């Protein structure tokens, strides 16, 4: 019985992480507010790794615009980093934040990478035109 519960728990957890919520302007705004409160001291306003605390940190905070992400650049990877932190670094876990707030941070951090990176992909114009002809 314990094995069945464990398998179900692992499966449900995997499904939850496999489908991140869709990004939206409201989610990005929430992410920006949370970033300002929780991340700016280390990562700086623009996410360049130049916050006021950065000078005292080793290793230095990630520059979201140019540095590679240790856990990957997909929303679920950034969510994992925000949730769990990065061992052997000063990147702490923010598991005390709600799941929605951690997703909003993940999308906002990706948005700092470049415009549209943290936004949902829009349908291609050609695909929309084909739908209208039918």
C-alpha positions as CSV (number, residue, x, y, z in Angstrom):
1,X,0.0,0.0,0.0
2,X,2.8,2.4,0.9
3,X,4.4,1.8,-2.5
4,X,1.1,2.6,-4.3
5,X,0.8,5.9,-2.3
6,X,4.4,6.8,-3.1
7,X,3.9,6.1,-6.8
8,X,0.7,8.1,-7.0
9,X,2.4,11.0,-5.1
10,X,5.4,11.0,-7.4
11,X,3.1,10.9,-10.5
12,X,0.9,13.7,-9.3
13,X,4.0,15.8,-8.5
14,X,5.4,15.1,-11.9
15,X,2.2,16.1,-13.6
16,X,2.0,19.4,-11.6
17,X,5.5,20.4,-12.7
18,X,4.9,19.2,-16.3
19,X,2.3,21.9,-16.9
20,X,3.3,25.4,-15.8
21,X,0.5,28.0,-15.8
22,X,0.3,30.2,-18.9
23,X,2.1,33.5,-18.6
24,X,0.0,36.6,-18.7
25,X,0.5,40.4,-18.2
26,X,-1.0,40.1,-14.7
27,X,1.3,37.2,-13.8
28,X,4.3,39.2,-15.1
29,X,3.3,42.3,-13.1
30,X,3.0,40.1,-10.0
31,X,6.5,38.7,-10.8
32,X,7.9,42.2,-11.2
33,X,6.6,43.2,-7.8
34,X,7.9,40.1,-6.1
35,X,11.3,40.5,-7.9
36,X,11.6,44.0,-6.6
37,X,11.0,42.9,-3.1
38,X,12.9,39.6,-3.1
39,X,15.5,39.6,-5.8
40,X,16.7,43.2,-6.5
41,X,19.1,43.4,-3.5
42,X,21.3,40.7,-5.2
43,X,20.3,40.7,-8.9
44,X,19.7,44.4,-9.3
45,X,16.7,46.2,-10.9
46,X,17.4,45.0,-14.4
47,X,18.6,41.6,-13.3
48,X,22.2,42.2,-14.2
49,X,23.6,40.7,-11.0
50,X,24.6,44.2,-9.7
51,X,22.3,44.6,-6.7
52,X,23.6,46.4,-3.6
53,X,24.4,43.0,-1.9
54,X,26.2,41.6,-4.9
55,X,29.6,43.0,-4.0
56,X,29.6,40.9,-0.8
57,X,28.5,37.7,-2.4
58,X,30.6,34.8,-3.8
59,X,29.8,33.5,-6.2
60,X,28.3,36.7,-7.7
61,X,24.5,36.7,-8.5
62,X,23.5,35.6,-12.0
63,X,23.1,38.2,-14.7
64,X,19.8,37.2,-16.2
65,X,20.5,38.9,-19.5
66,X,23.7,37.0,-20.4
67,X,24.6,34.3,-18.0
68,X,23.5,30.7,-18.5
69,X,20.9,29.4,-16.1
70,X,22.2,26.5,-14.0
71,X,19.0,24.5,-14.0
72,X,17.9,25.5,-17.6
73,X,15.9,28.3,-19.2
74,X,12.4,26.9,-19.3
75,X,9.8,28.3,-17.0
76,X,9.7,25.0,-15.0
77,X,13.5,25.1,-14.6
78,X,13.5,28.7,-13.3
79,X,10.5,27.8,-11.0
80,X,12.6,24.9,-9.6
81,X,15.5,27.3,-8.9
82,X,13.2,29.8,-7.2
83,X,11.6,27.1,-5.1
84,X,14.7,25.1,-4.1
85,X,17.6,27.6,-4.4
86,X,21.0,26.4,-5.7
87,X,23.1,24.4,-3.3
88,X,26.7,25.6,-2.6
89,X,25.7,29.2,-3.7
90,X,24.0,32.1,-1.9
91,X,20.9,31.6,-4.0
92,X,18.4,30.7,-1.3
93,X,15.1,28.9,-1.7
94,X,11.9,31.0,-1.9
95,X,9.6,28.0,-1.0
96,X,7.9,30.3,1.5
97,X,6.3,32.2,-1.4
98,X,3.0,30.9,-2.8
99,X,3.3,28.6,-5.9
100,X,1.7,31.3,-8.0
101,X,4.2,33.9,-6.8
102,X,7.1,31.5,-7.6
103,X,5.7,31.0,-11.1
104,X,5.3,34.7,-11.6
105,X,9.0,35.2,-10.6
106,X,10.0,32.5,-13.0
107,X,8.2,34.2,-15.9
108,X,9.5,37.6,-14.9
109,X,13.1,36.5,-14.7
110,X,12.7,35.0,-18.2
111,X,11.2,38.3,-19.4
112,X,14.4,40.0,-18.2
113,X,16.3,37.7,-20.5
114,X,14.6,39.4,-23.4
115,X,11.2,40.8,-24.4
116,X,8.6,38.1,-24.9
117,X,10.7,35.3,-23.4
118,X,8.4,35.2,-20.4
119,X,5.2,35.7,-22.4
120,X,3.0,33.1,-24.1
121,X,3.8,32.5,-27.7
122,X,1.2,34.1,-30.0
123,X,-0.3,32.1,-32.9
124,X,1.4,32.6,-36.2
125,X,-0.5,35.0,-38.6
126,X,-0.5,32.3,-41.3
127,X,-2.2,29.9,-39.0
128,X,-4.9,32.5,-38.2
129,X,-5.5,33.3,-41.9
130,X,-6.0,29.6,-42.7
131,X,-8.6,29.3,-39.9
132,X,-10.5,32.3,-41.2
133,X,-10.7,30.8,-44.8
134,X,-12.3,27.6,-43.6
